[in-house]
Amino acid sequence: MIKEAKEIIPGGVQHNLAFNHPFPLVFTKAEGVYLYDLDGNKYYDFLQAGGPTVLGSNPIEVREKVIELLNDCGPSTGLFHEYEYKLAKKISDNIKSVEMFRMLGSGTEACMASIRVARLATKKKNILKMGGAYHGWSDQLAYGIRLPGTKHTQANGVPRKMFKYTQEFFPNDLKDLEKKLRFNQLRGGTAAVLIEPIGPESGTRPLDKDFNKGVEKLCRKYGALLIFDEVVTAFRIGMSGAQGYFDVSPDLTIFGKVVAGGYPSAGGLGGKKEYMKYLTAGISGGSKHKKALVGGTMAANPLSCVAGYYTLCEIERKKAIEKAGLFGDKLIKGVQELIEKYNLPFVAFNQGSICHLETVGTMHFVINWRKPWQIPSVLNATSERKKEMEHIGAAYMAEGLVTLAGSRLYTSAAYNEEMLPDILSRFENVFKEVAIKE
């Protein structure tokens, strides 16, 4: 099927996560912790649609509500629906800094909206983002992604002039951040600082526990808005998000797929009223201030809002975050024991249900522009290691383990301890075949 799809779809798949070496597989069913492919094979799902399915795939409690809505209303009317309010209220009730919430079509859209709001609110232009963090694929934020220091080098198709007002700072380095905030005072100031609160690439490069507090303090000192990208962490780290865990009050919070429960049109921006007023919707909106240019005909459609509302209700009712996190602890402990057993140069760690299994360390490289002669060798090394990531990802897949690029795993509340021996035996089947070059 993929061979035929390549004739119609570039590369054969529609999303980067769907590409697997040596060829993508076709999945036809998702249920709880399992995925099933076109040939009837069964897999443990550690991709979890990229993270939003904290309850597990396709939970019946949410599905029934979606079907009920489709029978009564259909997926979209273009007009207001009661669950737009219910979902926004549910998010606001759980996340203290989110006094208002506006739903959008994706996390990328929410990131775009956040910097437009920040510029209107502060009347400043510069944006500082954490090096290595991913805030979607919009032009201005496709900077310094995946590896700190990469600047524009990963943004193919984006003119360099688009990054005139975008800079990056090094993770865990408050001195570097303040240095750039101070420098920006001479060139119009900083509108916002964007961070992933557990570290770039969903915590692949973890942050010191006090780092977020330090960033918040610097934002207040230099008059920049603090924007938390909680696309992955909101309702996975805790019902109050990573900001609740770290006791930080960002000005704006970016949400992703979980606010639609894994259903389409999934993203949003929340924050304090004084900033969210710039997202007043409607042709006139009744506002006297300028409005950020934000659109999206299918944003906040009834289907997405119903799915998101009942997903959050079920996550809370079932204590799904705690269950998924405890299983993540046990999974990683078991993987660490296997790494030690086979004396492998791998690293496994987790932040609750966000699990990392680093076998090649690709994401831990850094580009240092003060030593430009090193850049080609670093880029070559990362390319070589990405190929190895593809190989080990394929090995996991062959053992019935679906991961994110072979290096990240998400657990859900649908997992239970009885499954662990079987899962670990599959990882062991891969690890015992790894050949180490002396």
Contacts in CASP RR format, 6 or more apart in sequence:
PFRMAT RR
TARGET T0000
AUTHOR 0000-0000-0000
METHOD contacts of the structure
MODEL  1
MIKEAKEIIPGGVQHNLAFNHPFPLVFTKAEGVYLYDLDGNKYYDFLQAG
GPTVLGSNPIEVREKVIELLNDCGPSTGLFHEYEYKLAKKISDNIKSVEM
FRMLGSGTEACMASIRVARLATKKKNILKMGGAYHGWSDQLAYGIRLPGT
KHTQANGVPRKMFKYTQEFFPNDLKDLEKKLRFNQLRGGTAAVLIEPIGP
ESGTRPLDKDFNKGVEKLCRKYGALLIFDEVVTAFRIGMSGAQGYFDVSP
DLTIFGKVVAGGYPSAGGLGGKKEYMKYLTAGISGGSKHKKALVGGTMAA
NPLSCVAGYYTLCEIERKKAIEKAGLFGDKLIKGVQELIEKYNLPFVAFN
QGSICHLETVGTMHFVINWRKPWQIPSVLNATSERKKEMEHIGAAYMAEG
LVTLAGSRLYTSAAYNEEMLPDILSRFENVFKEVAIKE
1 26 0 8 1.000
1 38 0 8 1.000
2 12 0 8 1.000
2 13 0 8 1.000
2 23 0 8 1.000
2 24 0 8 1.000
2 25 0 8 1.000
2 26 0 8 1.000
5 11 0 8 1.000
5 12 0 8 1.000
5 13 0 8 1.000
6 12 0 8 1.000
11 19 0 8 1.000
12 24 0 8 1.000
13 19 0 8 1.000
13 24 0 8 1.000
17 47 0 8 1.000
17 50 0 8 1.000
17 404 0 8 1.000
17 405 0 8 1.000
18 24 0 8 1.000
20 390 0 8 1.000
20 393 0 8 1.000
20 394 0 8 1.000
20 397 0 8 1.000
21 390 0 8 1.000
21 391 0 8 1.000
21 393 0 8 1.000
21 394 0 8 1.000
22 394 0 8 1.000
25 37 0 8 1.000
25 38 0 8 1.000
25 397 0 8 1.000
26 37 0 8 1.000
26 38 0 8 1.000
27 35 0 8 1.000
27 36 0 8 1.000
27 37 0 8 1.000
27 38 0 8 1.000
28 36 0 8 1.000
28 37 0 8 1.000
28 38 0 8 1.000
28 40 0 8 1.000
29 35 0 8 1.000
29 36 0 8 1.000
30 36 0 8 1.000
30 45 0 8 1.000
30 57 0 8 1.000
30 58 0 8 1.000
31 57 0 8 1.000
31 58 0 8 1.000
32 45 0 8 1.000
32 56 0 8 1.000
32 57 0 8 1.000
32 58 0 8 1.000
32 59 0 8 1.000
32 412 0 8 1.000
32 414 0 8 1.000
33 44 0 8 1.000
33 45 0 8 1.000
33 56 0 8 1.000
33 57 0 8 1.000
33 412 0 8 1.000
33 414 0 8 1.000
33 415 0 8 1.000
33 419 0 8 1.000
34 42 0 8 1.000
34 43 0 8 1.000
34 44 0 8 1.000
34 45 0 8 1.000
34 57 0 8 1.000
35 42 0 8 1.000
35 43 0 8 1.000
35 44 0 8 1.000
35 45 0 8 1.000
35 57 0 8 1.000
35 402 0 8 1.000
36 42 0 8 1.000
36 43 0 8 1.000
37 43 0 8 1.000
41 400 0 8 1.000
42 400 0 8 1.000
43 397 0 8 1.000
43 400 0 8 1.000
43 401 0 8 1.000
43 402 0 8 1.000
44 400 0 8 1.000
44 401 0 8 1.000
44 402 0 8 1.000
44 419 0 8 1.000
44 423 0 8 1.000
44 426 0 8 1.000
45 56 0 8 1.000
45 57 0 8 1.000
45 402 0 8 1.000
45 412 0 8 1.000
46 355 0 8 1.000
46 401 0 8 1.000
46 402 0 8 1.000
46 403 0 8 1.000
46 404 0 8 1.000
46 409 0 8 1.000
46 410 0 8 1.000
46 411 0 8 1.000
47 402 0 8 1.000
47 403 0 8 1.000
47 404 0 8 1.000
47 409 0 8 1.000
47 410 0 8 1.000
48 54 0 8 1.000
48 56 0 8 1.000
48 57 0 8 1.000
48 410 0 8 1.000
48 411 0 8 1.000
48 412 0 8 1.000
49 57 0 8 1.000
49 257 0 8 1.000
49 262 0 8 1.000
50 257 0 8 1.000
50 404 0 8 1.000
50 410 0 8 1.000
51 232 0 8 1.000
51 236 0 8 1.000
51 257 0 8 1.000
51 258 0 8 1.000
51 410 0 8 1.000
52 256 0 8 1.000
52 257 0 8 1.000
52 258 0 8 1.000
52 260 0 8 1.000
52 261 0 8 1.000
52 262 0 8 1.000
52 266 0 8 1.000
53 261 0 8 1.000
53 262 0 8 1.000
53 410 0 8 1.000
53 412 0 8 1.000
54 235 0 8 1.000
54 236 0 8 1.000
54 258 0 8 1.000
54 311 0 8 1.000
54 315 0 8 1.000
54 320 0 8 1.000
54 321 0 8 1.000
54 324 0 8 1.000
54 353 0 8 1.000
54 412 0 8 1.000
54 413 0 8 1.000
55 61 0 8 1.000
55 62 0 8 1.000
55 311 0 8 1.000
55 314 0 8 1.000
55 315 0 8 1.000
55 318 0 8 1.000
55 320 0 8 1.000
55 412 0 8 1.000
55 413 0 8 1.000
55 414 0 8 1.000
56 412 0 8 1.000
56 413 0 8 1.000
56 414 0 8 1.000
57 412 0 8 1.000
57 414 0 8 1.000
59 311 0 8 1.000
59 314 0 8 1.000
59 414 0 8 1.000
61 310 0 8 1.000
61 314 0 8 1.000
62 261 0 8 1.000
62 307 0 8 1.000
62 308 0 8 1.000
62 310 0 8 1.000
62 311 0 8 1.000
62 314 0 8 1.000
65 306 0 8 1.000
65 307 0 8 1.000
65 310 0 8 1.000
66 263 0 8 1.000
66 303 0 8 1.000
66 306 0 8 1.000
66 307 0 8 1.000
69 83 0 8 1.000
69 302 0 8 1.000
69 303 0 8 1.000
69 306 0 8 1.000
70 303 0 8 1.000
73 81 0 8 1.000
73 302 0 8 1.000
74 302 0 8 1.000
74 303 0 8 1.000
75 301 0 8 1.000
75 302 0 8 1.000
75 303 0 8 1.000
76 298 0 8 1.000
76 301 0 8 1.000
76 302 0 8 1.000
76 303 0 8 1.000
77 302 0 8 1.000
78 297 0 8 1.000
78 301 0 8 1.000
81 300 0 8 1.000
81 301 0 8 1.000
81 302 0 8 1.000
81 305 0 8 1.000
83 302 0 8 1.000
83 305 0 8 1.000
83 306 0 8 1.000
83 309 0 8 1.000
84 103 0 8 1.000
84 300 0 8 1.000
84 302 0 8 1.000
84 305 0 8 1.000
86 305 0 8 1.000
86 309 0 8 1.000
87 101 0 8 1.000
87 103 0 8 1.000
87 259 0 8 1.000
87 305 0 8 1.000
87 308 0 8 1.000
87 309 0 8 1.000
87 312 0 8 1.000
88 100 0 8 1.000
88 101 0 8 1.000
88 102 0 8 1.000
88 103 0 8 1.000
90 309 0 8 1.000
90 312 0 8 1.000
90 313 0 8 1.000
91 98 0 8 1.000
91 101 0 8 1.000
91 255 0 8 1.000
91 259 0 8 1.000
91 270 0 8 1.000
91 312 0 8 1.000
92 98 0 8 1.000
92 99 0 8 1.000
92 100 0 8 1.000
92 101 0 8 1.000
94 235 0 8 1.000
94 239 0 8 1.000
94 240 0 8 1.000
94 241 0 8 1.000
94 312 0 8 1.000
94 316 0 8 1.000
95 234 0 8 1.000
95 239 0 8 1.000
95 240 0 8 1.000
95 241 0 8 1.000
95 243 0 8 1.000
95 244 0 8 1.000
95 253 0 8 1.000
96 240 0 8 1.000
96 243 0 8 1.000
96 244 0 8 1.000
96 249 0 8 1.000
97 243 0 8 1.000
97 249 0 8 1.000
97 250 0 8 1.000
97 251 0 8 1.000
97 253 0 8 1.000
97 271 0 8 1.000
97 272 0 8 1.000
98 253 0 8 1.000
98 270 0 8 1.000
98 271 0 8 1.000
99 271 0 8 1.000
99 272 0 8 1.000
99 273 0 8 1.000
99 276 0 8 1.000
100 270 0 8 1.000
100 271 0 8 1.000
100 272 0 8 1.000
100 273 0 8 1.000
100 276 0 8 1.000
100 279 0 8 1.000
101 255 0 8 1.000
101 268 0 8 1.000
101 269 0 8 1.000
101 270 0 8 1.000
101 271 0 8 1.000
101 276 0 8 1.000
102 113 0 8 1.000
102 268 0 8 1.000
102 269 0 8 1.000
102 270 0 8 1.000
102 276 0 8 1.000
102 279 0 8 1.000
102 281 0 8 1.000
102 294 0 8 1.000
102 300 0 8 1.000
103 259 0 8 1.000
103 265 0 8 1.000
103 267 0 8 1.000
103 268 0 8 1.000
103 299 0 8 1.000
103 300 0 8 1.000
103 304 0 8 1.000
103 305 0 8 1.000
104 110 0 8 1.000
104 113 0 8 1.000
104 267 0 8 1.000
104 268 0 8 1.000
104 269 0 8 1.000
104 294 0 8 1.000
104 295 0 8 1.000
104 296 0 8 1.000
104 299 0 8 1.000
104 300 0 8 1.000
105 265 0 8 1.000
105 266 0 8 1.000
105 267 0 8 1.000
105 268 0 8 1.000
105 296 0 8 1.000
105 298 0 8 1.000
105 299 0 8 1.000
106 256 0 8 1.000
106 265 0 8 1.000
106 266 0 8 1.000
106 267 0 8 1.000
107 136 0 8 1.000
107 231 0 8 1.000
107 254 0 8 1.000
107 255 0 8 1.000
107 256 0 8 1.000
107 257 0 8 1.000
107 266 0 8 1.000
107 267 0 8 1.000
107 268 0 8 1.000
108 135 0 8 1.000
108 136 0 8 1.000
108 137 0 8 1.000
108 138 0 8 1.000
109 267 0 8 1.000
109 268 0 8 1.000
109 294 0 8 1.000
109 296 0 8 1.000
109 299 0 8 1.000
110 231 0 8 1.000
110 254 0 8 1.000
110 255 0 8 1.000
110 256 0 8 1.000
110 267 0 8 1.000
110 268 0 8 1.000
110 269 0 8 1.000
111 135 0 8 1.000
111 136 0 8 1.000
111 138 0 8 1.000
111 141 0 8 1.000
111 194 0 8 1.000
111 229 0 8 1.000
111 254 0 8 1.000
112 138 0 8 1.000
112 140 0 8 1.000
112 141 0 8 1.000
112 294 0 8 1.000
113 268 0 8 1.000
113 269 0 8 1.000
113 279 0 8 1.000
113 292 0 8 1.000
113 294 0 8 1.000
114 192 0 8 1.000
114 194 0 8 1.000
114 227 0 8 1.000
114 252 0 8 1.000
114 254 0 8 1.000
114 269 0 8 1.000
115 127 0 8 1.000
115 140 0 8 1.000
115 141 0 8 1.000
115 191 0 8 1.000
115 192 0 8 1.000
115 194 0 8 1.000
115 227 0 8 1.000
116 278 0 8 1.000
116 292 0 8 1.000
116 293 0 8 1.000
116 294 0 8 1.000
117 225 0 8 1.000
117 252 0 8 1.000
117 269 0 8 1.000
117 275 0 8 1.000
117 276 0 8 1.000
117 278 0 8 1.000
117 279 0 8 1.000
117 292 0 8 1.000
118 124 0 8 1.000
118 127 0 8 1.000
118 191 0 8 1.000
118 192 0 8 1.000
118 224 0 8 1.000
118 225 0 8 1.000
118 227 0 8 1.000
118 251 0 8 1.000
118 252 0 8 1.000
118 275 0 8 1.000
119 125 0 8 1.000
119 191 0 8 1.000
119 192 0 8 1.000
120 278 0 8 1.000
120 289 0 8 1.000
120 290 0 8 1.000
120 292 0 8 1.000
121 191 0 8 1.000
121 225 0 8 1.000
121 274 0 8 1.000
121 275 0 8 1.000
121 278 0 8 1.000
122 189 0 8 1.000
122 191 0 8 1.000
122 192 0 8 1.000
122 223 0 8 1.000
122 224 0 8 1.000
122 225 0 8 1.000
124 188 0 8 1.000
124 189 0 8 1.000
124 190 0 8 1.000
124 191 0 8 1.000
124 224 0 8 1.000
125 165 0 8 1.000
125 188 0 8 1.000
125 189 0 8 1.000
125 191 0 8 1.000
126 165 0 8 1.000
126 166 0 8 1.000
126 167 0 8 1.000
126 184 0 8 1.000
126 187 0 8 1.000
126 188 0 8 1.000
126 189 0 8 1.000
126 190 0 8 1.000
126 191 0 8 1.000
127 140 0 8 1.000
127 141 0 8 1.000
127 165 0 8 1.000
127 166 0 8 1.000
127 167 0 8 1.000
127 190 0 8 1.000
127 191 0 8 1.000
127 192 0 8 1.000
127 193 0 8 1.000
127 194 0 8 1.000
128 167 0 8 1.000
128 168 0 8 1.000
128 169 0 8 1.000
128 177 0 8 1.000
128 180 0 8 1.000
128 181 0 8 1.000
128 184 0 8 1.000
128 190 0 8 1.000
128 192 0 8 1.000
128 193 0 8 1.000
128 194 0 8 1.000
128 224 0 8 1.000
129 135 0 8 1.000
129 141 0 8 1.000
129 143 0 8 1.000
129 144 0 8 1.000
129 166 0 8 1.000
129 167 0 8 1.000
129 168 0 8 1.000
129 169 0 8 1.000
129 193 0 8 1.000
129 194 0 8 1.000
129 195 0 8 1.000
130 148 0 8 1.000
130 168 0 8 1.000
130 169 0 8 1.000
130 171 0 8 1.000
130 194 0 8 1.000
130 195 0 8 1.000
130 196 0 8 1.000
130 199 0 8 1.000
130 200 0 8 1.000
131 144 0 8 1.000
131 145 0 8 1.000
131 147 0 8 1.000
131 148 0 8 1.000
131 149 0 8 1.000
131 150 0 8 1.000
131 168 0 8 1.000
131 169 0 8 1.000
131 170 0 8 1.000
131 171 0 8 1.000
131 200 0 8 1.000
132 144 0 8 1.000
132 145 0 8 1.000
132 146 0 8 1.000
132 147 0 8 1.000
132 148 0 8 1.000
132 149 0 8 1.000
132 150 0 8 1.000
132 168 0 8 1.000
132 171 0 8 1.000
132 200 0 8 1.000
132 201 0 8 1.000
132 205 0 8 1.000
132 363 0 8 1.000
133 144 0 8 1.000
133 145 0 8 1.000
133 171 0 8 1.000
133 194 0 8 1.000
133 195 0 8 1.000
133 196 0 8 1.000
133 199 0 8 1.000
133 200 0 8 1.000
133 201 0 8 1.000
133 229 0 8 1.000
134 145 0 8 1.000
134 146 0 8 1.000
134 196 0 8 1.000
134 200 0 8 1.000
134 201 0 8 1.000
135 141 0 8 1.000
135 194 0 8 1.000
135 229 0 8 1.000
135 254 0 8 1.000
136 142 0 8 1.000
139 155 0 8 1.000
139 158 0 8 1.000
139 162 0 8 1.000
140 162 0 8 1.000
140 163 0 8 1.000
140 165 0 8 1.000
140 166 0 8 1.000
141 166 0 8 1.000
141 194 0 8 1.000
142 154 0 8 1.000
142 155 0 8 1.000
142 158 0 8 1.000
143 151 0 8 1.000
143 152 0 8 1.000
143 155 0 8 1.000
143 163 0 8 1.000
143 166 0 8 1.000
143 167 0 8 1.000
143 168 0 8 1.000
144 150 0 8 1.000
144 151 0 8 1.000
144 152 0 8 1.000
144 153 0 8 1.000
144 154 0 8 1.000
144 168 0 8 1.000
145 154 0 8 1.000
145 155 0 8 1.000
146 154 0 8 1.000
146 200 0 8 1.000
146 201 0 8 1.000
146 363 0 8 1.000
147 154 0 8 1.000
147 363 0 8 1.000
147 365 0 8 1.000
147 366 0 8 1.000
147 367 0 8 1.000
147 382 0 8 1.000
148 168 0 8 1.000
148 170 0 8 1.000
148 171 0 8 1.000
148 200 0 8 1.000
148 205 0 8 1.000
148 366 0 8 1.000
148 367 0 8 1.000
149 168 0 8 1.000
149 170 0 8 1.000
149 366 0 8 1.000
149 367 0 8 1.000
149 368 0 8 1.000
149 369 0 8 1.000
150 367 0 8 1.000
151 163 0 8 1.000
151 168 0 8 1.000
151 367 0 8 1.000
151 369 0 8 1.000
152 158 0 8 1.000
152 160 0 8 1.000
152 163 0 8 1.000
153 367 0 8 1.000
153 379 0 8 1.000
155 162 0 8 1.000
155 163 0 8 1.000
167 180 0 8 1.000
167 184 0 8 1.000
169 176 0 8 1.000
169 177 0 8 1.000
169 180 0 8 1.000
170 176 0 8 1.000
170 366 0 8 1.000
171 199 0 8 1.000
171 200 0 8 1.000
171 205 0 8 1.000
171 207 0 8 1.000
171 211 0 8 1.000
172 207 0 8 1.000
172 208 0 8 1.000
172 211 0 8 1.000
174 211 0 8 1.000
174 214 0 8 1.000
174 215 0 8 1.000
174 218 0 8 1.000
177 193 0 8 1.000
177 215 0 8 1.000
177 218 0 8 1.000
178 218 0 8 1.000
178 222 0 8 1.000
180 190 0 8 1.000
181 190 0 8 1.000
181 193 0 8 1.000
181 218 0 8 1.000
181 221 0 8 1.000
181 222 0 8 1.000
181 224 0 8 1.000
182 222 0 8 1.000
184 190 0 8 1.000
184 222 0 8 1.000
185 222 0 8 1.000
189 222 0 8 1.000
189 224 0 8 1.000
190 222 0 8 1.000
190 223 0 8 1.000
190 224 0 8 1.000
191 224 0 8 1.000
191 225 0 8 1.000
192 224 0 8 1.000
192 225 0 8 1.000
192 226 0 8 1.000
192 227 0 8 1.000
192 251 0 8 1.000
192 252 0 8 1.000
193 215 0 8 1.000
193 218 0 8 1.000
193 219 0 8 1.000
193 224 0 8 1.000
193 225 0 8 1.000
193 226 0 8 1.000
193 227 0 8 1.000
194 227 0 8 1.000
194 229 0 8 1.000
195 212 0 8 1.000
195 215 0 8 1.000
195 226 0 8 1.000
195 227 0 8 1.000
195 228 0 8 1.000
195 229 0 8 1.000
196 202 0 8 1.000
196 203 0 8 1.000
196 229 0 8 1.000
196 232 0 8 1.000
196 233 0 8 1.000
197 207 0 8 1.000
197 212 0 8 1.000
197 228 0 8 1.000
197 229 0 8 1.000
197 230 0 8 1.000
197 233 0 8 1.000
197 242 0 8 1.000
197 243 0 8 1.000
197 246 0 8 1.000
197 248 0 8 1.000
198 206 0 8 1.000
198 207 0 8 1.000
198 232 0 8 1.000
198 233 0 8 1.000
198 237 0 8 1.000
198 242 0 8 1.000
198 351 0 8 1.000
198 354 0 8 1.000
199 205 0 8 1.000
199 206 0 8 1.000
199 207 0 8 1.000
200 363 0 8 1.000
201 363 0 8 1.000
202 232 0 8 1.000
202 233 0 8 1.000
202 354 0 8 1.000
202 408 0 8 1.000
203 351 0 8 1.000
203 354 0 8 1.000
203 356 0 8 1.000
204 356 0 8 1.000
204 358 0 8 1.000
204 363 0 8 1.000
204 364 0 8 1.000
204 407 0 8 1.000
204 408 0 8 1.000
205 363 0 8 1.000
205 364 0 8 1.000
206 349 0 8 1.000
206 351 0 8 1.000
209 246 0 8 1.000
212 242 0 8 1.000
212 243 0 8 1.000
212 246 0 8 1.000
212 248 0 8 1.000
213 246 0 8 1.000
213 247 0 8 1.000
213 248 0 8 1.000
215 226 0 8 1.000
215 248 0 8 1.000
216 226 0 8 1.000
216 248 0 8 1.000
216 249 0 8 1.000
216 250 0 8 1.000
218 224 0 8 1.000
219 225 0 8 1.000
219 226 0 8 1.000
219 251 0 8 1.000
225 251 0 8 1.000
225 252 0 8 1.000
225 275 0 8 1.000
226 248 0 8 1.000
226 250 0 8 1.000
226 251 0 8 1.000
226 252 0 8 1.000
227 250 0 8 1.000
227 251 0 8 1.000
227 252 0 8 1.000
227 253 0 8 1.000
227 254 0 8 1.000
228 242 0 8 1.000
228 243 0 8 1.000
228 248 0 8 1.000
228 250 0 8 1.000
228 252 0 8 1.000
228 253 0 8 1.000
228 254 0 8 1.000
229 254 0 8 1.000
230 241 0 8 1.000
230 242 0 8 1.000
230 243 0 8 1.000
230 253 0 8 1.000
230 254 0 8 1.000
230 255 0 8 1.000
230 256 0 8 1.000
231 254 0 8 1.000
231 255 0 8 1.000
231 256 0 8 1.000
231 257 0 8 1.000
231 267 0 8 1.000
232 354 0 8 1.000
233 241 0 8 1.000
233 242 0 8 1.000
233 354 0 8 1.000
234 241 0 8 1.000
234 242 0 8 1.000
234 253 0 8 1.000
234 255 0 8 1.000
234 256 0 8 1.000
234 258 0 8 1.000
234 259 0 8 1.000
235 241 0 8 1.000
235 258 0 8 1.000
235 312 0 8 1.000
235 315 0 8 1.000
235 321 0 8 1.000
236 258 0 8 1.000
236 321 0 8 1.000
236 324 0 8 1.000
236 352 0 8 1.000
236 353 0 8 1.000
236 354 0 8 1.000
236 410 0 8 1.000
237 245 0 8 1.000
237 321 0 8 1.000
237 351 0 8 1.000
237 352 0 8 1.000
237 354 0 8 1.000
238 244 0 8 1.000
238 245 0 8 1.000
238 321 0 8 1.000
239 315 0 8 1.000
239 316 0 8 1.000
239 321 0 8 1.000
243 249 0 8 1.000
243 250 0 8 1.000
243 253 0 8 1.000
250 271 0 8 1.000
251 271 0 8 1.000
251 272 0 8 1.000
251 275 0 8 1.000
252 269 0 8 1.000
252 270 0 8 1.000
252 271 0 8 1.000
252 272 0 8 1.000
252 275 0 8 1.000
252 276 0 8 1.000
253 269 0 8 1.000
253 270 0 8 1.000
253 271 0 8 1.000
254 267 0 8 1.000
254 268 0 8 1.000
254 269 0 8 1.000
254 270 0 8 1.000
255 267 0 8 1.000
255 268 0 8 1.000
255 269 0 8 1.000
255 270 0 8 1.000
256 266 0 8 1.000
256 267 0 8 1.000
256 268 0 8 1.000
257 266 0 8 1.000
257 267 0 8 1.000
258 266 0 8 1.000
258 308 0 8 1.000
258 311 0 8 1.000
258 312 0 8 1.000
259 266 0 8 1.000
259 267 0 8 1.000
259 268 0 8 1.000
259 304 0 8 1.000
259 308 0 8 1.000
259 312 0 8 1.000
260 266 0 8 1.000
260 267 0 8 1.000
260 304 0 8 1.000
260 305 0 8 1.000
260 307 0 8 1.000
260 308 0 8 1.000
260 311 0 8 1.000
261 307 0 8 1.000
261 308 0 8 1.000
261 311 0 8 1.000
262 307 0 8 1.000
262 311 0 8 1.000
263 303 0 8 1.000
263 304 0 8 1.000
263 307 0 8 1.000
263 308 0 8 1.000
264 298 0 8 1.000
264 303 0 8 1.000
264 304 0 8 1.000
265 298 0 8 1.000
265 299 0 8 1.000
265 300 0 8 1.000
265 301 0 8 1.000
265 303 0 8 1.000
265 304 0 8 1.000
266 304 0 8 1.000
269 276 0 8 1.000
269 279 0 8 1.000
270 276 0 8 1.000
277 287 0 8 1.000
277 289 0 8 1.000
278 289 0 8 1.000
278 290 0 8 1.000
278 291 0 8 1.000
278 292 0 8 1.000
279 291 0 8 1.000
279 292 0 8 1.000
279 294 0 8 1.000
280 286 0 8 1.000
280 287 0 8 1.000
280 291 0 8 1.000
285 291 0 8 1.000
314 320 0 8 1.000
315 321 0 8 1.000
315 413 0 8 1.000
318 413 0 8 1.000
319 413 0 8 1.000
320 412 0 8 1.000
320 413 0 8 1.000
321 353 0 8 1.000
321 413 0 8 1.000
323 413 0 8 1.000
323 415 0 8 1.000
324 352 0 8 1.000
324 353 0 8 1.000
324 410 0 8 1.000
324 411 0 8 1.000
324 412 0 8 1.000
324 413 0 8 1.000
324 415 0 8 1.000
325 350 0 8 1.000
325 352 0 8 1.000
325 353 0 8 1.000
325 411 0 8 1.000
327 353 0 8 1.000
327 411 0 8 1.000
327 413 0 8 1.000
327 415 0 8 1.000
327 416 0 8 1.000
327 417 0 8 1.000
327 420 0 8 1.000
328 350 0 8 1.000
328 352 0 8 1.000
328 353 0 8 1.000
328 355 0 8 1.000
328 411 0 8 1.000
328 415 0 8 1.000
329 350 0 8 1.000
329 352 0 8 1.000
330 417 0 8 1.000
330 420 0 8 1.000
331 350 0 8 1.000
331 355 0 8 1.000
331 409 0 8 1.000
331 411 0 8 1.000
331 415 0 8 1.000
331 420 0 8 1.000
331 423 0 8 1.000
331 424 0 8 1.000
332 348 0 8 1.000
332 349 0 8 1.000
332 350 0 8 1.000
332 355 0 8 1.000
334 420 0 8 1.000
334 424 0 8 1.000
335 348 0 8 1.000
335 357 0 8 1.000
335 424 0 8 1.000
335 427 0 8 1.000
336 348 0 8 1.000
338 424 0 8 1.000
338 427 0 8 1.000
338 428 0 8 1.000
338 431 0 8 1.000
339 346 0 8 1.000
339 347 0 8 1.000
339 348 0 8 1.000
339 431 0 8 1.000
341 428 0 8 1.000
341 431 0 8 1.000
342 431 0 8 1.000
342 432 0 8 1.000
342 434 0 8 1.000
344 359 0 8 1.000
344 431 0 8 1.000
344 434 0 8 1.000
344 436 0 8 1.000
345 436 0 8 1.000
346 357 0 8 1.000
346 358 0 8 1.000
346 359 0 8 1.000
347 356 0 8 1.000
347 357 0 8 1.000
347 358 0 8 1.000
347 361 0 8 1.000
348 355 0 8 1.000
348 356 0 8 1.000
348 357 0 8 1.000
348 358 0 8 1.000
349 355 0 8 1.000
349 356 0 8 1.000
350 356 0 8 1.000
353 410 0 8 1.000
353 411 0 8 1.000
353 412 0 8 1.000
354 408 0 8 1.000
354 410 0 8 1.000
355 408 0 8 1.000
355 409 0 8 1.000
355 410 0 8 1.000
355 411 0 8 1.000
356 407 0 8 1.000
356 408 0 8 1.000
356 409 0 8 1.000
357 403 0 8 1.000
357 406 0 8 1.000
357 407 0 8 1.000
357 408 0 8 1.000
357 409 0 8 1.000
358 364 0 8 1.000
358 407 0 8 1.000
359 388 0 8 1.000
359 389 0 8 1.000
359 392 0 8 1.000
359 406 0 8 1.000
359 407 0 8 1.000
360 385 0 8 1.000
360 386 0 8 1.000
360 388 0 8 1.000
360 389 0 8 1.000
360 392 0 8 1.000
360 407 0 8 1.000
361 385 0 8 1.000
362 382 0 8 1.000
362 385 0 8 1.000
362 386 0 8 1.000
362 389 0 8 1.000
362 407 0 8 1.000
363 407 0 8 1.000
365 378 0 8 1.000
365 381 0 8 1.000
365 382 0 8 1.000
366 378 0 8 1.000
367 375 0 8 1.000
367 378 0 8 1.000
367 379 0 8 1.000
368 374 0 8 1.000
368 375 0 8 1.000
369 375 0 8 1.000
389 405 0 8 1.000
389 406 0 8 1.000
389 407 0 8 1.000
390 405 0 8 1.000
392 406 0 8 1.000
392 430 0 8 1.000
392 434 0 8 1.000
393 403 0 8 1.000
393 405 0 8 1.000
393 406 0 8 1.000
395 430 0 8 1.000
395 433 0 8 1.000
396 402 0 8 1.000
396 403 0 8 1.000
396 406 0 8 1.000
396 426 0 8 1.000
396 427 0 8 1.000
396 430 0 8 1.000
397 403 0 8 1.000
399 426 0 8 1.000
399 427 0 8 1.000
399 429 0 8 1.000
399 430 0 8 1.000
400 426 0 8 1.000
401 423 0 8 1.000
401 426 0 8 1.000
401 427 0 8 1.000
403 409 0 8 1.000
404 410 0 8 1.000
END
